[in-house]
């Protein structure tokens, strides 16, 4: 485990773009990040993808880490927040997948041609599914 001084040094080296420092950061925190991601996804492939997303977010936001608390706490907090965001996004996506006839009907203008009405209804449902 890294000491506070080691963490600050590692962060400074990462901020300077030192490749070896990034490898050290991944080695030091990779398993913990993967564990957090796996806890949320329960699937190896999804956890690996999410862990990569988390490391990208760390890379983009490392300039915000001020060293006032342990780096592991900042990383786990960032990881957890990203997992929660992803969970909410997935939940929102799932809620829009099914479009009922009742939801589509008010958007259609009524005509006397049942075949035309059915075709419009089906096209509207396809459109909503694509948007979801």
Secondary structure as a PSIPRED ss2 file (coil, helix, strand):
# PSIPRED VFORMAT (PSIPRED V4.0)

   1 X C   1.000  0.000  0.000
   2 X C   1.000  0.000  0.000
   3 X C   1.000  0.000  0.000
   4 X H   0.000  1.000  0.000
   5 X H   0.000  1.000  0.000
   6 X H   0.000  1.000  0.000
   7 X H   0.000  1.000  0.000
   8 X H   0.000  1.000  0.000
   9 X H   0.000  1.000  0.000
  10 X H   0.000  1.000  0.000
  11 X H   0.000  1.000  0.000
  12 X H   0.000  1.000  0.000
  13 X H   0.000  1.000  0.000
  14 X H   0.000  1.000  0.000
  15 X H   0.000  1.000  0.000
  16 X C   1.000  0.000  0.000
  17 X C   1.000  0.000  0.000
  18 X C   1.000  0.000  0.000
  19 X H   0.000  1.000  0.000
  20 X H   0.000  1.000  0.000
  21 X H   0.000  1.000  0.000
  22 X H   0.000  1.000  0.000
  23 X H   0.000  1.000  0.000
  24 X H   0.000  1.000  0.000
  25 X H   0.000  1.000  0.000
  26 X H   0.000  1.000  0.000
  27 X H   0.000  1.000  0.000
  28 X H   0.000  1.000  0.000
  29 X H   0.000  1.000  0.000
  30 X H   0.000  1.000  0.000
  31 X H   0.000  1.000  0.000
  32 X H   0.000  1.000  0.000
  33 X H   0.000  1.000  0.000
  34 X H   0.000  1.000  0.000
  35 X H   0.000  1.000  0.000
  36 X H   0.000  1.000  0.000
  37 X H   0.000  1.000  0.000
  38 X H   0.000  1.000  0.000
  39 X H   0.000  1.000  0.000
  40 X H   0.000  1.000  0.000
  41 X H   0.000  1.000  0.000
  42 X C   1.000  0.000  0.000
  43 X C   1.000  0.000  0.000
  44 X H   0.000  1.000  0.000
  45 X H   0.000  1.000  0.000
  46 X H   0.000  1.000  0.000
  47 X H   0.000  1.000  0.000
  48 X H   0.000  1.000  0.000
  49 X H   0.000  1.000  0.000
  50 X H   0.000  1.000  0.000
  51 X H   0.000  1.000  0.000
  52 X H   0.000  1.000  0.000
  53 X H   0.000  1.000  0.000
  54 X H   0.000  1.000  0.000
  55 X H   0.000  1.000  0.000
  56 X H   0.000  1.000  0.000
  57 X H   0.000  1.000  0.000
  58 X H   0.000  1.000  0.000
  59 X H   0.000  1.000  0.000
  60 X H   0.000  1.000  0.000
  61 X H   0.000  1.000  0.000
  62 X H   0.000  1.000  0.000
  63 X H   0.000  1.000  0.000
  64 X H   0.000  1.000  0.000
  65 X C   1.000  0.000  0.000
  66 X C   1.000  0.000  0.000
  67 X C   1.000  0.000  0.000
  68 X C   1.000  0.000  0.000
  69 X C   1.000  0.000  0.000
  70 X C   1.000  0.000  0.000
  71 X H   0.000  1.000  0.000
  72 X H   0.000  1.000  0.000
  73 X H   0.000  1.000  0.000
  74 X H   0.000  1.000  0.000
  75 X H   0.000  1.000  0.000
  76 X H   0.000  1.000  0.000
  77 X H   0.000  1.000  0.000
  78 X H   0.000  1.000  0.000
  79 X H   0.000  1.000  0.000
  80 X H   0.000  1.000  0.000
  81 X H   0.000  1.000  0.000
  82 X H   0.000  1.000  0.000
  83 X H   0.000  1.000  0.000
  84 X H   0.000  1.000  0.000
  85 X H   0.000  1.000  0.000
  86 X H   0.000  1.000  0.000
  87 X H   0.000  1.000  0.000
  88 X H   0.000  1.000  0.000
  89 X H   0.000  1.000  0.000
  90 X H   0.000  1.000  0.000
  91 X H   0.000  1.000  0.000
  92 X H   0.000  1.000  0.000
  93 X H   0.000  1.000  0.000
  94 X H   0.000  1.000  0.000
  95 X H   0.000  1.000  0.000
  96 X C   1.000  0.000  0.000
  97 X C   1.000  0.000  0.000
  98 X C   1.000  0.000  0.000
  99 X C   1.000  0.000  0.000
 100 X C   1.000  0.000  0.000
 101 X H   0.000  1.000  0.000
 102 X H   0.000  1.000  0.000
 103 X H   0.000  1.000  0.000
 104 X H   0.000  1.000  0.000
 105 X H   0.000  1.000  0.000
 106 X C   1.000  0.000  0.000
 107 X C   1.000  0.000  0.000
 108 X C   1.000  0.000  0.000
 109 X C   1.000  0.000  0.000
 110 X C   1.000  0.000  0.000
 111 X C   1.000  0.000  0.000
 112 X C   1.000  0.000  0.000
 113 X C   1.000  0.000  0.000
 114 X H   0.000  1.000  0.000
 115 X H   0.000  1.000  0.000
 116 X H   0.000  1.000  0.000
 117 X H   0.000  1.000  0.000
 118 X H   0.000  1.000  0.000
 119 X H   0.000  1.000  0.000
 120 X H   0.000  1.000  0.000
 121 X H   0.000  1.000  0.000
 122 X H   0.000  1.000  0.000
 123 X H   0.000  1.000  0.000
 124 X H   0.000  1.000  0.000
 125 X H   0.000  1.000  0.000
 126 X H   0.000  1.000  0.000
 127 X H   0.000  1.000  0.000
 128 X H   0.000  1.000  0.000
 129 X H   0.000  1.000  0.000
 130 X H   0.000  1.000  0.000
 131 X H   0.000  1.000  0.000
 132 X C   1.000  0.000  0.000
